[in-house]
Amino acid sequence: MSQRSGPLPGTTPGLRVPLVREEPAAYVLCFGPHGERREALTTAQLMSLVVDAAGELGFVLSASPRGS
Protein backbone atom coordinates (compact mmCIF):
# COMPACT_ATOMS: atom_id res chain seq x y z
CA MET A 1 0.00 0.00 0.00
CA SER A 2 1.45 3.36 -1.01
CA GLN A 3 1.66 6.31 1.33
CA ARG A 4 -0.21 9.38 0.15
CA SER A 5 1.59 12.69 0.44
CA GLY A 6 -0.14 15.98 -0.09
CA PRO A 7 -3.81 16.68 -0.75
CA LEU A 8 -6.07 14.52 -2.86
CA PRO A 9 -6.37 15.63 -6.49
CA GLY A 10 -9.04 18.32 -6.82
CA THR A 11 -9.00 19.26 -3.14
CA THR A 12 -7.76 22.35 -1.39
CA PRO A 13 -6.22 21.83 2.07
CA GLY A 14 -7.87 24.02 4.67
CA LEU A 15 -10.66 25.12 2.32
CA ARG A 16 -13.57 26.51 4.29
CA VAL A 17 -17.02 26.78 2.73
CA PRO A 18 -19.80 28.61 4.57
CA LEU A 19 -22.71 26.35 5.51
CA VAL A 20 -26.22 27.71 6.07
CA ARG A 21 -29.04 25.72 7.65
CA GLU A 22 -32.18 26.26 5.58
CA GLU A 23 -34.62 23.97 7.38
CA PRO A 24 -34.30 21.10 9.84
CA ALA A 25 -33.05 18.60 7.24
CA ALA A 26 -31.50 20.85 4.58
CA TYR A 27 -28.30 22.87 4.35
CA VAL A 28 -26.76 25.14 1.72
CA LEU A 29 -23.04 25.36 0.94
CA CYS A 30 -22.06 28.82 -0.33
CA PHE A 31 -19.17 28.84 -2.81
CA GLY A 32 -17.42 31.78 -4.45
CA PRO A 33 -15.95 34.96 -3.01
CA HIS A 34 -19.40 36.28 -2.03
CA GLY A 35 -21.35 33.03 -1.67
CA GLU A 36 -22.90 33.50 -5.08
CA ARG A 37 -22.80 29.80 -5.97
CA ARG A 38 -25.07 27.86 -3.64
CA GLU A 39 -25.55 24.12 -3.45
CA ALA A 40 -28.29 22.47 -1.39
CA LEU A 41 -27.49 19.41 0.73
CA THR A 42 -29.62 17.10 2.81
CA THR A 43 -28.49 16.12 6.30
CA ALA A 44 -27.49 12.68 4.94
CA GLN A 45 -25.34 14.26 2.20
CA LEU A 46 -23.70 16.59 4.71
CA MET A 47 -22.89 13.71 7.06
CA SER A 48 -21.41 11.75 4.15
CA LEU A 49 -19.09 14.69 3.41
CA VAL A 50 -18.10 14.91 7.08
CA VAL A 51 -17.33 11.17 7.26
CA ASP A 52 -15.29 11.34 4.02
CA ALA A 53 -13.33 14.38 5.25
CA ALA A 54 -12.65 12.72 8.61
CA GLY A 55 -11.38 9.62 6.81
CA GLU A 56 -8.99 11.72 4.73
CA LEU A 57 -7.61 13.10 7.99
CA GLY A 58 -7.20 9.60 9.44
CA PHE A 59 -10.19 9.73 11.79
CA VAL A 60 -12.83 7.03 12.02
CA LEU A 61 -16.27 8.23 13.00
CA SER A 62 -18.75 5.84 14.55
CA ALA A 63 -21.95 5.97 16.51
CA SER A 64 -23.42 3.64 19.10
CA PRO A 65 -26.12 1.33 17.75
CA ARG A 66 -29.63 2.66 18.31
CA GLY A 67 -31.12 1.65 21.62
CA SER A 68 -27.77 1.35 23.38
All heavy atoms as TSV, in Angstrom:
chain	resi	resn	atom	element	x	y	z
A	1	MET	N	N	0.845	-1.171	0.000
A	1	MET	CA	C	0.000	0.000	0.000
A	1	MET	C	C	0.893	1.237	0.000
A	1	MET	O	O	1.810	1.357	0.778
A	1	MET	CB	C	-0.881	-0.025	1.246
A	1	MET	CG	C	-1.886	1.077	1.252
A	1	MET	SD	S	-3.361	0.547	2.104
A	1	MET	CE	C	-3.265	1.321	3.632
A	2	SER	N	N	0.597	2.174	-0.906
A	2	SER	CA	C	1.446	3.361	-1.009
A	2	SER	C	C	0.996	4.432	-0.027
A	2	SER	O	O	-0.185	4.547	0.294
A	2	SER	CB	C	1.404	3.913	-2.436
A	2	SER	OG	O	0.116	4.389	-2.731
A	3	GLN	N	N	1.953	5.199	0.437
A	3	GLN	CA	C	1.660	6.311	1.329
A	3	GLN	C	C	1.275	7.531	0.493
A	3	GLN	O	O	1.920	7.832	-0.493
A	3	GLN	CB	C	2.884	6.652	2.185
A	3	GLN	CG	C	3.203	5.627	3.217
A	3	GLN	CD	C	2.210	5.687	4.367
A	3	GLN	OE1	O	1.560	6.689	4.599
A	3	GLN	NE2	N	2.082	4.587	5.075
A	4	ARG	N	N	0.220	8.188	0.863
A	4	ARG	CA	C	-0.212	9.385	0.148
A	4	ARG	C	C	0.477	10.587	0.765
A	4	ARG	O	O	0.528	10.724	1.969
A	4	ARG	CB	C	-1.725	9.539	0.281
A	4	ARG	CG	C	-2.287	10.696	-0.492
A	4	ARG	CD	C	-3.766	10.843	-0.221
A	4	ARG	NE	N	-4.470	9.597	-0.384
A	4	ARG	CZ	C	-5.218	9.289	-1.429
A	4	ARG	NH1	N	-5.363	10.143	-2.394
A	4	ARG	NH2	N	-5.837	8.133	-1.492
A	5	SER	N	N	1.015	11.451	-0.084
A	5	SER	CA	C	1.586	12.691	0.437
A	5	SER	C	C	0.908	13.847	-0.279
A	5	SER	O	O	0.696	13.807	-1.477
A	5	SER	CB	C	3.091	12.735	0.214
A	5	SER	OG	O	3.373	12.749	-1.158
A	6	GLY	N	N	0.531	14.825	0.488
A	6	GLY	CA	C	-0.144	15.976	-0.093
A	6	GLY	C	C	-1.642	15.747	-0.210
A	6	GLY	O	O	-2.159	14.688	0.113
A	7	PRO	N	N	-2.346	16.767	-0.668
A	7	PRO	CA	C	-3.808	16.680	-0.749
A	7	PRO	C	C	-4.252	15.759	-1.885
A	7	PRO	O	O	-3.507	15.481	-2.811
A	7	PRO	CB	C	-4.229	18.119	-1.022
A	7	PRO	CG	C	-3.049	18.725	-1.709
A	7	PRO	CD	C	-1.846	18.045	-1.111
A	8	LEU	N	N	-5.472	15.295	-1.784
A	8	LEU	CA	C	-6.068	14.516	-2.857
A	8	LEU	C	C	-6.235	15.400	-4.085
A	8	LEU	O	O	-6.444	16.611	-3.960
A	8	LEU	CB	C	-7.443	13.990	-2.432
A	8	LEU	CG	C	-7.456	12.974	-1.306
A	8	LEU	CD1	C	-8.889	12.713	-0.863
A	8	LEU	CD2	C	-6.807	11.686	-1.741
A	9	PRO	N	N	-6.155	14.824	-5.284
A	9	PRO	CA	C	-6.371	15.628	-6.487
A	9	PRO	C	C	-7.738	16.318	-6.442
A	9	PRO	O	O	-8.725	15.711	-6.043
A	9	PRO	CB	C	-6.325	14.594	-7.616
A	9	PRO	CG	C	-5.586	13.438	-7.048
A	9	PRO	CD	C	-5.879	13.435	-5.580
A	10	GLY	N	N	-7.778	17.579	-6.796
A	10	GLY	CA	C	-9.038	18.318	-6.816
A	10	GLY	C	C	-9.473	18.863	-5.477
A	10	GLY	O	O	-10.563	19.401	-5.358
A	11	THR	N	N	-8.637	18.724	-4.445
A	11	THR	CA	C	-9.004	19.261	-3.137
A	11	THR	C	C	-8.090	20.416	-2.774
A	11	THR	O	O	-7.003	20.561	-3.314
A	11	THR	CB	C	-8.910	18.192	-2.031
A	11	THR	OG1	O	-7.549	17.764	-1.918
A	11	THR	CG2	C	-9.800	17.011	-2.314
A	12	THR	N	N	-8.543	21.228	-1.867
A	12	THR	CA	C	-7.760	22.354	-1.391
A	12	THR	C	C	-7.611	22.225	0.117
A	12	THR	O	O	-8.613	22.291	0.828
A	12	THR	CB	C	-8.458	23.694	-1.719
A	12	THR	OG1	O	-8.676	23.760	-3.127
A	12	THR	CG2	C	-7.621	24.873	-1.272
A	13	PRO	N	N	-6.395	21.977	0.623
A	13	PRO	CA	C	-6.222	21.830	2.071
A	13	PRO	C	C	-6.680	23.095	2.804
A	13	PRO	O	O	-6.391	24.199	2.395
A	13	PRO	CB	C	-4.714	21.640	2.238
A	13	PRO	CG	C	-4.193	21.314	0.890
A	13	PRO	CD	C	-5.151	21.898	-0.101
A	14	GLY	N	N	-7.439	22.889	3.861
A	14	GLY	CA	C	-7.872	24.018	4.674
A	14	GLY	C	C	-8.987	24.845	4.062
A	14	GLY	O	O	-9.335	25.884	4.590
A	15	LEU	N	N	-9.574	24.376	2.952
A	15	LEU	CA	C	-10.664	25.124	2.319
A	15	LEU	C	C	-11.851	25.173	3.264
A	15	LEU	O	O	-12.255	24.159	3.819
A	15	LEU	CB	C	-11.070	24.452	1.006
A	15	LEU	CG	C	-12.281	25.064	0.293
A	15	LEU	CD1	C	-11.923	26.458	-0.213
A	15	LEU	CD2	C	-12.702	24.176	-0.856
A	16	ARG	N	N	-12.387	26.344	3.443
A	16	ARG	CA	C	-13.574	26.507	4.288
A	16	ARG	C	C	-14.701	27.045	3.429
A	16	ARG	O	O	-14.526	28.024	2.715
A	16	ARG	CB	C	-13.296	27.471	5.440
A	16	ARG	CG	C	-12.304	26.912	6.416
A	16	ARG	CD	C	-11.986	27.936	7.487
A	16	ARG	NE	N	-10.935	27.424	8.333
A	16	ARG	CZ	C	-11.135	27.028	9.582
A	16	ARG	NH1	N	-12.316	27.109	10.125
A	16	ARG	NH2	N	-10.138	26.561	10.288
A	17	VAL	N	N	-15.850	26.385	3.507
A	17	VAL	CA	C	-17.016	26.784	2.729
A	17	VAL	C	C	-18.138	27.076	3.712
A	17	VAL	O	O	-18.497	26.221	4.517
A	17	VAL	CB	C	-17.445	25.665	1.756
A	17	VAL	CG1	C	-18.683	26.066	0.980
A	17	VAL	CG2	C	-16.303	25.309	0.809
A	18	PRO	N	N	-18.705	28.294	3.661
A	18	PRO	CA	C	-19.799	28.610	4.571
A	18	PRO	C	C	-20.977	27.653	4.392
A	18	PRO	O	O	-21.324	27.281	3.270
A	18	PRO	CB	C	-20.195	30.034	4.180
A	18	PRO	CG	C	-18.975	30.598	3.536
A	18	PRO	CD	C	-18.335	29.435	2.830
A	19	LEU	N	N	-21.580	27.265	5.502
A	19	LEU	CA	C	-22.711	26.349	5.514
A	19	LEU	C	C	-23.873	27.049	6.194
A	19	LEU	O	O	-23.732	27.580	7.295
A	19	LEU	CB	C	-22.327	25.081	6.285
A	19	LEU	CG	C	-23.405	24.041	6.488
A	19	LEU	CD1	C	-23.748	23.375	5.155
A	19	LEU	CD2	C	-22.921	22.995	7.480
A	20	VAL	N	N	-25.035	27.062	5.537
A	20	VAL	CA	C	-26.222	27.715	6.074
A	20	VAL	C	C	-27.305	26.669	6.265
A	20	VAL	O	O	-27.544	25.855	5.371
A	20	VAL	CB	C	-26.732	28.813	5.099
A	20	VAL	CG1	C	-27.994	29.464	5.623
A	20	VAL	CG2	C	-25.648	29.835	4.834
A	21	ARG	N	N	-27.929	26.660	7.417
A	21	ARG	CA	C	-29.041	25.723	7.650
A	21	ARG	C	C	-30.315	26.377	7.137
A	21	ARG	O	O	-30.704	27.453	7.582
A	21	ARG	CB	C	-29.161	25.407	9.135
A	21	ARG	CG	C	-30.146	24.310	9.402
A	21	ARG	CD	C	-30.100	23.884	10.840
A	21	ARG	NE	N	-30.918	22.695	10.992
A	21	ARG	CZ	C	-30.876	21.927	12.043
A	21	ARG	NH1	N	-30.058	22.211	13.025
A	21	ARG	NH2	N	-31.643	20.878	12.120
A	22	GLU	N	N	-30.964	25.716	6.189
A	22	GLU	CA	C	-32.176	26.263	5.576
A	22	GLU	C	C	-33.435	25.790	6.290
A	22	GLU	O	O	-34.368	26.528	6.450
A	22	GLU	CB	C	-32.245	25.864	4.098
A	22	GLU	CG	C	-31.207	26.568	3.248
A	22	GLU	CD	C	-31.508	28.034	3.036
A	22	GLU	OE1	O	-32.651	28.369	2.695
A	22	GLU	OE2	O	-30.587	28.845	3.206
A	23	GLU	N	N	-33.499	24.546	6.643
A	23	GLU	CA	C	-34.621	23.969	7.375
A	23	GLU	C	C	-34.066	22.799	8.166
A	23	GLU	O	O	-32.894	22.472	8.017
A	23	GLU	CB	C	-35.750	23.555	6.420
A	23	GLU	CG	C	-35.295	22.750	5.223
A	23	GLU	CD	C	-36.416	22.528	4.229
A	23	GLU	OE1	O	-36.746	23.441	3.475
A	23	GLU	OE2	O	-36.938	21.412	4.229
A	24	PRO	N	N	-34.870	22.137	8.971
A	24	PRO	CA	C	-34.303	21.098	9.837
A	24	PRO	C	C	-33.481	20.022	9.125
A	24	PRO	O	O	-32.543	19.503	9.700
A	24	PRO	CB	C	-35.540	20.482	10.491
A	24	PRO	CG	C	-36.531	21.587	10.499
A	24	PRO	CD	C	-36.277	22.366	9.231
A	25	ALA	N	N	-33.792	19.681	7.898
A	25	ALA	CA	C	-33.049	18.603	7.235
A	25	ALA	C	C	-32.379	19.067	5.949
A	25	ALA	O	O	-32.093	18.265	5.081
A	25	ALA	CB	C	-33.979	17.438	6.942
A	26	ALA	N	N	-32.132	20.358	5.806
A	26	ALA	CA	C	-31.500	20.854	4.583
A	26	ALA	C	C	-30.470	21.925	4.918
A	26	ALA	O	O	-30.659	22.728	5.817
A	26	ALA	CB	C	-32.539	21.424	3.633
A	27	TYR	N	N	-29.380	21.911	4.172
A	27	TYR	CA	C	-28.295	22.870	4.349
A	27	TYR	C	C	-27.903	23.407	2.983
A	27	TYR	O	O	-28.163	22.787	1.961
A	27	TYR	CB	C	-27.086	22.199	4.998
A	27	TYR	CG	C	-27.373	21.683	6.376
A	27	TYR	CD1	C	-27.944	20.429	6.561
A	27	TYR	CD2	C	-27.101	22.454	7.495
A	27	TYR	CE1	C	-28.226	19.953	7.829
A	27	TYR	CE2	C	-27.370	21.982	8.760
A	27	TYR	CZ	C	-27.936	20.729	8.923
A	27	TYR	OH	O	-28.214	20.267	10.181
A	28	VAL	N	N	-27.249	24.556	2.967
A	28	VAL	CA	C	-26.763	25.139	1.719
A	28	VAL	C	C	-25.290	25.480	1.906
A	28	VAL	O	O	-24.915	26.155	2.869
A	28	VAL	CB	C	-27.556	26.414	1.341
A	28	VAL	CG1	C	-26.954	27.071	0.112
A	28	VAL	CG2	C	-29.014	26.079	1.095
A	29	LEU	N	N	-24.450	24.973	0.986
A	29	LEU	CA	C	-23.040	25.362	0.944
A	29	LEU	C	C	-22.940	26.572	0.032
A	29	LEU	O	O	-23.547	26.598	-1.036
A	29	LEU	CB	C	-22.185	24.227	0.376
A	29	LEU	CG	C	-22.068	22.979	1.241
A	29	LEU	CD1	C	-21.310	21.896	0.488
A	29	LEU	CD2	C	-21.371	23.300	2.538
A	30	CYS	N	N	-22.192	27.585	0.448
A	30	CYS	CA	C	-22.057	28.823	-0.327
A	30	CYS	C	C	-20.631	28.927	-0.859
A	30	CYS	O	O	-19.698	29.131	-0.092
A	30	CYS	CB	C	-22.389	30.024	0.545
A	30	CYS	SG	S	-24.033	29.939	1.270
A	31	PHE	N	N	-20.479	28.778	-2.170
A	31	PHE	CA	C	-19.173	28.835	-2.808
A	31	PHE	C	C	-18.973	30.188	-3.471
A	31	PHE	O	O	-19.926	30.901	-3.750
A	31	PHE	CB	C	-19.051	27.747	-3.892
A	31	PHE	CG	C	-19.133	26.351	-3.358
A	31	PHE	CD1	C	-20.333	25.669	-3.334
A	31	PHE	CD2	C	-18.005	25.714	-2.892
A	31	PHE	CE1	C	-20.403	24.375	-2.861
A	31	PHE	CE2	C	-18.063	24.423	-2.406
A	31	PHE	CZ	C	-19.268	23.755	-2.393
A	32	GLY	N	N	-17.744	30.524	-3.774
A	32	GLY	CA	C	-17.420	31.780	-4.448
A	32	GLY	C	C	-17.061	32.844	-3.440
A	32	GLY	O	O	-17.372	32.734	-2.253
A	33	PRO	N	N	-16.409	33.902	-3.912
A	33	PRO	CA	C	-15.951	34.959	-3.007
A	33	PRO	C	C	-17.071	35.587	-2.179
A	33	PRO	O	O	-16.862	36.007	-1.056
A	33	PRO	CB	C	-15.329	35.998	-3.932
A	33	PRO	CG	C	-15.064	35.286	-5.215
A	33	PRO	CD	C	-16.037	34.159	-5.298
A	34	HIS	N	N	-18.293	35.626	-2.733
A	34	HIS	CA	C	-19.404	36.278	-2.031
A	34	HIS	C	C	-20.571	35.319	-1.811
A	34	HIS	O	O	-21.699	35.757	-1.613
A	34	HIS	CB	C	-19.859	37.507	-2.806
A	34	HIS	CG	C	-18.741	38.466	-3.078
A	34	HIS	ND1	N	-18.155	39.233	-2.096
A	34	HIS	CD2	C	-18.064	38.734	-4.209
A	34	HIS	CE1	C	-17.178	39.956	-2.618
A	34	HIS	NE2	N	-17.089	39.669	-3.896
A	35	GLY	N	N	-20.295	34.016	-1.884
A	35	GLY	CA	C	-21.346	33.027	-1.673
A	35	GLY	C	C	-22.361	32.968	-2.787
A	35	GLY	O	O	-23.484	32.530	-2.585
A	36	GLU	N	N	-21.949	33.417	-3.979
A	36	GLU	CA	C	-22.902	33.497	-5.080
A	36	GLU	C	C	-23.283	32.133	-5.666
A	36	GLU	O	O	-24.326	31.998	-6.279
A	36	GLU	CB	C	-22.387	34.421	-6.197
A	36	GLU	CG	C	-21.103	33.966	-6.866
A	36	GLU	CD	C	-19.842	34.421	-6.151
A	36	GLU	OE1	O	-19.908	35.006	-5.061
A	36	GLU	OE2	O	-18.769	34.166	-6.703
A	37	ARG	N	N	-22.466	31.141	-5.482
A	37	ARG	CA	C	-22.802	29.799	-5.966
A	37	ARG	C	C	-23.245	28.979	-4.768
A	37	ARG	O	O	-22.484	28.744	-3.843
A	37	ARG	CB	C	-21.602	29.146	-6.652
A	37	ARG	CG	C	-22.001	27.862	-7.342
A	37	ARG	CD	C	-20.861	27.248	-8.122
A	37	ARG	NE	N	-20.897	25.823	-7.800
A	37	ARG	CZ	C	-19.885	25.112	-7.373
A	37	ARG	NH1	N	-18.710	25.650	-7.228
A	37	ARG	NH2	N	-20.035	23.844	-7.101
A	38	ARG	N	N	-24.499	28.583	-4.779
A	38	ARG	CA	C	-25.075	27.864	-3.645
A	38	ARG	C	C	-25.445	26.446	-4.064
A	38	ARG	O	O	-25.914	26.235	-5.165
A	38	ARG	CB	C	-26.310	28.603	-3.141
A	38	ARG	CG	C	-25.961	30.009	-2.650
A	38	ARG	CD	C	-27.187	30.876	-2.447
A	38	ARG	NE	N	-28.122	30.397	-1.471
A	38	ARG	CZ	C	-28.069	30.642	-0.162
A	38	ARG	NH1	N	-27.099	31.394	0.313
A	38	ARG	NH2	N	-28.971	30.160	0.650
A	39	GLU	N	N	-25.199	25.507	-3.169
A	39	GLU	CA	C	-25.549	24.118	-3.445
A	39	GLU	C	C	-26.264	23.533	-2.240
A	39	GLU	O	O	-25.740	23.549	-1.123
A	39	GLU	CB	C	-24.299	23.307	-3.764
A	39	GLU	CG	C	-24.617	21.897	-4.159
A	39	GLU	CD	C	-23.490	21.227	-4.896
A	39	GLU	OE1	O	-22.646	21.919	-5.496
A	39	GLU	OE2	O	-23.455	20.000	-4.858
A	40	ALA	N	N	-27.481	23.032	-2.471
A	40	ALA	CA	C	-28.287	22.469	-1.395
A	40	ALA	C	C	-27.819	21.061	-1.058
A	40	ALA	O	O	-27.415	20.303	-1.938
A	40	ALA	CB	C	-29.752	22.446	-1.800
A	41	LEU	N	N	-27.854	20.737	0.231
A	41	LEU	CA	C	-27.489	19.409	0.728
A	41	LEU	C	C	-28.527	18.945	1.738
A	41	LEU	O	O	-29.027	19.746	2.521
A	41	LEU	CB	C	-26.148	19.442	1.466
A	41	LEU	CG	C	-24.896	19.782	0.708
A	41	LEU	CD1	C	-23.749	19.958	1.686
A	41	LEU	CD2	C	-24.578	18.705	-0.284
A	42	THR	N	N	-28.798	17.658	1.739
A	42	THR	CA	C	-29.617	17.099	2.809
A	42	THR	C	C	-28.703	16.794	3.995
A	42	THR	O	O	-27.478	16.800	3.866
A	42	THR	CB	C	-30.300	15.789	2.358
A	42	THR	OG1	O	-29.287	14.818	2.092
A	42	THR	CG2	C	-31.166	16.011	1.132
A	43	THR	N	N	-29.286	16.492	5.124
A	43	THR	CA	C	-28.487	16.119	6.297
A	43	THR	C	C	-27.648	14.876	5.990
A	43	THR	O	O	-26.470	14.810	6.361
A	43	THR	CB	C	-29.402	15.857	7.505
A	43	THR	OG1	O	-30.139	17.051	7.783
A	43	THR	CG2	C	-28.614	15.456	8.732
A	44	ALA	N	N	-28.224	13.910	5.280
A	44	ALA	CA	C	-27.486	12.681	4.942
A	44	ALA	C	C	-26.286	12.998	4.054
A	44	ALA	O	O	-25.199	12.443	4.249
A	44	ALA	CB	C	-28.411	11.683	4.252
A	45	GLN	N	N	-26.454	13.884	3.072
A	45	GLN	CA	C	-25.340	14.261	2.199
A	45	GLN	C	C	-24.256	14.982	2.989
A	45	GLN	O	O	-23.067	14.739	2.793
A	45	GLN	CB	C	-25.830	15.145	1.055
A	45	GLN	CG	C	-26.675	14.406	0.045
A	45	GLN	CD	C	-27.342	15.354	-0.925
A	45	GLN	OE1	O	-27.888	16.387	-0.533
A	45	GLN	NE2	N	-27.312	14.996	-2.197
A	46	LEU	N	N	-24.658	15.870	3.887
A	46	LEU	CA	C	-23.697	16.590	4.714
A	46	LEU	C	C	-22.903	15.623	5.586
A	46	LEU	O	O	-21.683	15.708	5.687
A	46	LEU	CB	C	-24.412	17.632	5.576
A	46	LEU	CG	C	-23.535	18.423	6.529
A	46	LEU	CD1	C	-22.470	19.210	5.786
A	46	LEU	CD2	C	-24.388	19.345	7.380
A	47	MET	N	N	-23.585	14.672	6.209
A	47	MET	CA	C	-22.893	13.706	7.059
A	47	MET	C	C	-21.936	12.851	6.239
A	47	MET	O	O	-20.854	12.508	6.705
A	47	MET	CB	C	-23.896	12.830	7.820
A	47	MET	CG	C	-24.652	13.585	8.892
A	47	MET	SD	S	-23.576	14.491	10.038
A	47	MET	CE	C	-22.550	13.208	10.693
A	48	SER	N	N	-22.304	12.512	5.018
A	48	SER	CA	C	-21.415	11.751	4.150
A	48	SER	C	C	-20.138	12.540	3.872
A	48	SER	O	O	-19.034	11.987	3.901
A	48	SER	CB	C	-22.130	11.413	2.842
A	48	SER	OG	O	-21.300	10.686	1.991
A	49	LEU	N	N	-20.266	13.838	3.627
A	49	LEU	CA	C	-19.094	14.687	3.414
A	49	LEU	C	C	-18.218	14.752	4.664
A	49	LEU	O	O	-16.989	14.707	4.575
A	49	LEU	CB	C	-19.514	16.102	3.009
A	49	LEU	CG	C	-20.135	16.259	1.626
A	49	LEU	CD1	C	-20.674	17.679	1.454
A	49	LEU	CD2	C	-19.129	15.923	0.542
A	50	VAL	N	N	-18.846	14.843	5.824
A	50	VAL	CA	C	-18.103	14.906	7.085
A	50	VAL	C	C	-17.334	13.601	7.306
A	50	VAL	O	O	-16.146	13.622	7.660
A	50	VAL	CB	C	-19.054	15.182	8.274
A	50	VAL	CG1	C	-18.361	14.960	9.609
A	50	VAL	CG2	C	-19.605	16.597	8.180
A	51	VAL	N	N	-17.980	12.459	7.073
A	51	VAL	CA	C	-17.326	11.165	7.255
A	51	VAL	C	C	-16.156	11.022	6.281
A	51	VAL	O	O	-15.068	10.570	6.654
A	51	VAL	CB	C	-18.339	10.012	7.102
A	51	VAL	CG1	C	-17.643	8.661	7.025
A	51	VAL	CG2	C	-19.332	10.032	8.255
A	52	ASP	N	N	-16.365	11.417	5.017
A	52	ASP	CA	C	-15.287	11.342	4.023
A	52	ASP	C	C	-14.101	12.225	4.426
A	52	ASP	O	O	-12.949	11.810	4.345
A	52	ASP	CB	C	-15.778	11.759	2.637
A	52	ASP	CG	C	-16.706	10.736	2.008
A	52	ASP	OD1	O	-16.802	9.598	2.508
A	52	ASP	OD2	O	-17.354	11.085	0.995
A	53	ALA	N	N	-14.399	13.455	4.850
A	53	ALA	CA	C	-13.329	14.381	5.248
A	53	ALA	C	C	-12.579	13.847	6.461
A	53	ALA	O	O	-11.350	13.914	6.520
A	53	ALA	CB	C	-13.905	15.764	5.542
A	54	ALA	N	N	-13.298	13.292	7.422
A	54	ALA	CA	C	-12.650	12.719	8.606
A	54	ALA	C	C	-11.734	11.575	8.200
A	54	ALA	O	O	-10.615	11.448	8.702
A	54	ALA	CB	C	-13.705	12.238	9.602
A	55	GLY	N	N	-12.192	10.733	7.274
A	55	GLY	CA	C	-11.378	9.620	6.806
A	55	GLY	C	C	-10.098	10.087	6.144
A	55	GLY	O	O	-9.036	9.490	6.330
A	56	GLU	N	N	-10.177	11.170	5.377
A	56	GLU	CA	C	-8.988	11.718	4.733
A	56	GLU	C	C	-7.985	12.232	5.761
A	56	GLU	O	O	-6.784	12.257	5.505
A	56	GLU	CB	C	-9.373	12.844	3.775
A	56	GLU	CG	C	-10.094	12.350	2.538
A	56	GLU	CD	C	-10.577	13.465	1.647
A	56	GLU	OE1	O	-10.128	14.618	1.839
A	56	GLU	OE2	O	-11.393	13.202	0.772
A	57	LEU	N	N	-8.479	12.623	6.924
A	57	LEU	CA	C	-7.607	13.104	7.994
A	57	LEU	C	C	-7.148	11.971	8.913
A	57	LEU	O	O	-6.418	12.206	9.878
A	57	LEU	CB	C	-8.330	14.172	8.824
A	57	LEU	CG	C	-8.657	15.457	8.084
A	57	LEU	CD1	C	-9.568	16.341	8.925
A	57	LEU	CD2	C	-7.376	16.205	7.720
A	58	GLY	N	N	-7.610	10.749	8.641
A	58	GLY	CA	C	-7.201	9.603	9.444
A	58	GLY	C	C	-8.099	9.328	10.634
A	58	GLY	O	O	-7.751	8.524	11.500
A	59	PHE	N	N	-9.248	9.969	10.698
A	59	PHE	CA	C	-10.193	9.733	11.787
A	59	PHE	C	C	-11.229	8.711	11.352
A	59	PHE	O	O	-11.580	8.636	10.178
A	59	PHE	CB	C	-10.928	11.023	12.179
A	59	PHE	CG	C	-10.031	12.092	12.716
A	59	PHE	CD1	C	-9.763	13.219	11.971
A	59	PHE	CD2	C	-9.463	11.971	13.970
A	59	PHE	CE1	C	-8.936	14.218	12.458
A	59	PHE	CE2	C	-8.630	12.966	14.469
A	59	PHE	CZ	C	-8.371	14.090	13.711
A	60	VAL	N	N	-11.741	7.955	12.286
A	60	VAL	CA	C	-12.833	7.031	12.025
A	60	VAL	C	C	-13.997	7.465	12.888
A	60	VAL	O	O	-13.880	7.510	14.115
A	60	VAL	CB	C	-12.431	5.575	12.352
A	60	VAL	CG1	C	-13.613	4.649	12.150
A	60	VAL	CG2	C	-11.252	5.144	11.504
A	61	LEU	N	N	-15.094	7.810	12.257
A	61	LEU	CA	C	-16.271	8.233	12.998
A	61	LEU	C	C	-17.206	7.046	13.155
A	61	LEU	O	O	-17.384	6.253	12.238
A	61	LEU	CB	C	-17.002	9.347	12.247
A	61	LEU	CG	C	-16.204	10.620	11.982
A	61	LEU	CD1	C	-17.075	11.628	11.242
A	61	LEU	CD2	C	-15.683	11.217	13.266
A	62	SER	N	N	-17.789	6.915	14.324
A	62	SER	CA	C	-18.754	5.836	14.550
A	62	SER	C	C	-19.771	6.317	15.572
A	62	SER	O	O	-19.535	7.260	16.317
A	62	SER	CB	C	-18.056	4.570	15.045
A	62	SER	OG	O	-17.453	4.807	16.288
A	63	ALA	N	N	-20.898	5.642	15.566
A	63	ALA	CA	C	-21.954	5.974	16.506
A	63	ALA	C	C	-22.408	4.683	17.188
A	63	ALA	O	O	-22.307	3.598	16.613
A	63	ALA	CB	C	-23.133	6.624	15.786
A	64	SER	N	N	-22.891	4.810	18.403
A	64	SER	CA	C	-23.424	3.644	19.095
A	64	SER	C	C	-24.670	3.147	18.369
A	64	SER	O	O	-25.422	3.956	17.825
A	64	SER	CB	C	-23.815	4.005	20.525
A	64	SER	OG	O	-22.692	4.495	21.210
A	65	PRO	N	N	-24.889	1.844	18.359
A	65	PRO	CA	C	-26.121	1.334	17.745
A	65	PRO	C	C	-27.335	1.925	18.456
A	65	PRO	O	O	-27.282	2.221	19.655
A	65	PRO	CB	C	-26.050	-0.179	17.973
A	65	PRO	CG	C	-24.625	-0.457	18.281
A	65	PRO	CD	C	-24.059	0.789	18.884
A	66	ARG	N	N	-28.409	2.098	17.700
A	66	ARG	CA	C	-29.628	2.657	18.311
A	66	ARG	C	C	-30.113	1.760	19.434
A	66	ARG	O	O	-30.018	0.553	19.372
A	66	ARG	CB	C	-30.727	2.785	17.260
A	66	ARG	CG	C	-30.454	3.871	16.297
A	66	ARG	CD	C	-31.585	4.054	15.359
A	66	ARG	NE	N	-31.297	5.192	14.499
A	66	ARG	CZ	C	-32.201	5.866	13.847
A	66	ARG	NH1	N	-33.457	5.520	13.920
A	66	ARG	NH2	N	-31.864	6.881	13.099
A	67	GLY	N	N	-30.604	2.396	20.482
A	67	GLY	CA	C	-31.121	1.651	21.619
A	67	GLY	C	C	-30.070	1.283	22.642
A	67	GLY	O	O	-30.367	0.652	23.647
A	68	SER	N	N	-28.828	1.686	22.407
A	68	SER	CA	C	-27.768	1.350	23.378
A	68	SER	C	C	-27.671	2.390	24.457
A	68	SER	O	O	-27.920	3.515	24.287
A	68	SER	CB	C	-26.423	1.250	22.695
A	68	SER	OG	O	-26.399	0.179	21.815
